């Protein structure tokens, strides 16, 4: 993100969820500073590892929760293998 900020990047392609919670392409309109934050590693039962700040939202069964509010054993939404949209 730091490099995107230095470049003044706009309309950065990202993966996002639509209103039906389907994974699709979206765009980050611009990058902005939000301060220096500690980055945590969230290790899933599947072995996947996600790096995120404490306030990064994750979709759980009960709705959206920041990483800092998740407990060991909570289930979060992740894409299935091979379900990423085509480039």
Phi, psi and omega per residue, in radians:
X1 nan -0.609 3.136
X2 -1.017 -0.742 3.136
X3 -1.151 -0.713 3.101
X4 -1.087 -0.690 3.111
X5 -1.113 -0.802 3.141
X6 -1.076 -0.584 -3.133
X7 -1.407 -0.217 -3.064
X8 1.190 0.587 -3.047
X9 -1.039 2.492 3.089
X10 -2.354 2.678 3.124
X11 0.899 0.885 -3.133
X12 -1.346 2.164 3.137
X13 -1.183 2.334 3.131
X14 -2.430 2.921 2.971
X15 -1.670 2.438 -3.089
X16 -2.574 2.964 3.081
X17 -1.750 2.408 3.066
X18 -1.517 -3.045 -3.080
X19 -1.141 -0.280 3.098
X20 -1.790 0.250 3.138
X21 1.081 0.555 3.041
X22 -1.706 2.434 -3.130
X23 -1.275 2.305 -3.138
X24 -2.699 -3.135 3.123
X25 -1.508 2.480 3.050
X26 -2.488 -3.040 -3.132
X27 -2.391 2.380 3.035
X28 -1.522 1.977 -3.007
X29 -1.058 -0.683 3.057
X30 -2.850 2.857 3.139
X31 -1.826 2.390 -3.124
X32 -2.412 2.629 -3.140
X33 -1.279 2.479 3.074
X34 -2.297 0.395 3.092
X35 1.609 3.033 3.104
X36 -1.556 2.229 -3.095
X37 -2.262 2.622 3.008
X38 -1.241 2.403 3.105
X39 -1.857 2.295 -3.123
X40 -1.918 2.723 3.023
X41 -1.845 2.168 3.087
X42 -1.814 2.005 -3.134
X43 -1.766 2.161 -3.117
X44 -1.562 2.793 3.115
X45 -1.009 -0.497 3.140
X46 -1.266 -0.222 -3.077
X47 1.732 -0.213 3.088
X48 -1.121 2.607 3.106
X49 -2.178 2.303 3.113
X50 -2.097 2.280 3.058
X51 -1.771 2.231 -3.094
X52 -2.750 2.765 3.045
X53 -1.391 2.891 -3.064
X54 -1.056 -0.517 -3.089
X55 -1.641 0.060 -3.133
X56 -1.178 2.244 -3.089
X57 -1.389 2.474 3.054
X58 -2.231 2.497 3.131
X59 -1.522 2.008 3.087
X60 -1.877 3.097 -3.127
X61 -1.044 -0.565 -3.085
X62 -1.624 0.032 -3.126
X63 2.252 -2.866 -3.099
X64 -1.514 2.339 3.124
X65 -2.408 2.482 3.041
X66 -1.223 2.672 3.129
X67 -0.850 -0.731 -3.072
X68 -1.124 -0.277 3.136
X69 -1.722 -0.081 3.122
X70 -1.420 2.579 3.094
X71 -1.999 2.767 3.045
X72 -0.976 2.281 3.138
X73 1.693 -0.246 3.081
X74 -1.116 2.551 3.111
X75 -1.743 2.350 3.084
X76 -2.193 2.748 3.126
X77 -1.339 2.326 3.035
X78 -2.429 2.647 3.105
X79 -1.211 2.546 3.039
X80 -1.232 2.759 3.091
X81 -1.016 2.260 3.107
X82 1.397 0.143 -3.088
X83 -1.673 0.074 3.114
X84 -1.157 2.469 3.096
X85 -1.071 2.588 3.123
X86 -1.132 2.616 3.140
X87 -1.222 nan nan
